[in-house]
Amino acid sequence: MRLPNGEQAILGDKLERYCLNFKHHKGKDKAALFRKRLGITLANKLILEAALLNAAATQGAILRCDNEFGQQYNIKFYLETTFGASWVLSCWIIRTGKHCLG
């Protein structure tokens, strides 16, 4: 199964605010892993942005749960950079009801 409307996926500021932020109490561990395995930091975040958006549009997705916030999916994909390579697990939500944006 593909992520519904995956080609319209939006990342917002999650990379800057969380995943690649060494100052975030939980995100700092992810930031360290992205730097160590793939050489990705905020300075070259476009590599990760492009890979995540491509995965959302083209890779298989697994429905993790469907709750009051929306449908939550996991997409696992392999990312290779000039620095290194690693599997990446991305989590996506399609908001529903009162939690919809816009």
N, C-alpha and C positions, 0 to 999 in steps of 0.2 A: 504494500500500500504506500502511496505517496502522501506527503503532507498536503492536506487540502489547501488549494490556492498557494502552494509553496513559492511560486514565482512572484508572489506579492509580499513575501516575508519582509519584515522590518526589524532591524536590530536595535534601533534607538541608540541610547548612550550606554548600553550594558557593558560593552568592552572597556570603555574609559572609566566608567563608574565602578565596575566590579571585576570582570575577568582578567584585565590587564593592569589592575590597580594594586600596586604594592602597599598602599596605605589602608586598603579595605581589610577589615578583620578576617573575613572569609575569602575574599578574592585574592589576597596576597599569595596564597598557596597555589592557586590556579595561574596567577601571573608568573610565579617562579617556574612552574612546570612548562608553560608555553615558552618561556625564555630558554630554559635548559634543553628541552627536547626539539624545539622548532626554531629557536632564535627569534621569536616574535615578542615584541614589546609595543608600547604605544607609538614608538617612532615608526614602526612599519606595520601597524595594525591593519592596513588595507589588505595585506595578504590573508589574514584571518577573516576579515569581513567578506572578501570575495569568496573564500572557501565555504564559509557558513551559508551565504546566500545561494551559492551554487548547489550545495548539499540540500538545502530546503527545497529547491526547485527540481532536483534530479534524483536524489537518493531515496531509498526505501525508509519509511517511518513506521514506528511501532507506537500504537496508542497505549499510553501508560495509565491514564485515568481520565475520567470524565466526571467533573464535580461542579459545584456552584460557581466556580471561577471560569470554567471552560474545559476544553479538551486539551490534555497535555500529551505531547509526543516526544519520543526520543529518536534521534537520527545519529547513527554512528558512521563515521567515514574516515578514510585514511588520507592524511595530509602530508605531503612531502615538500620541503623547502630546500633551498641551497644549504641550509645549516643542518638539517636532520629530518626525521620522519617520525610520525606517531599516529595512532588512532585517536580520534577526537569524538567525544560523546557530546552532542548538542541537545538541548532541551527546548522545546517550543510550546507555546500555548496559543490556542485559538479561543479568545475570550467570548463569553456568551452572556446573555441577560444584562443585568445592571452593571456588570464588570466590563462591558464592551467599551472600547475606546472610540471616540469619534462620534 
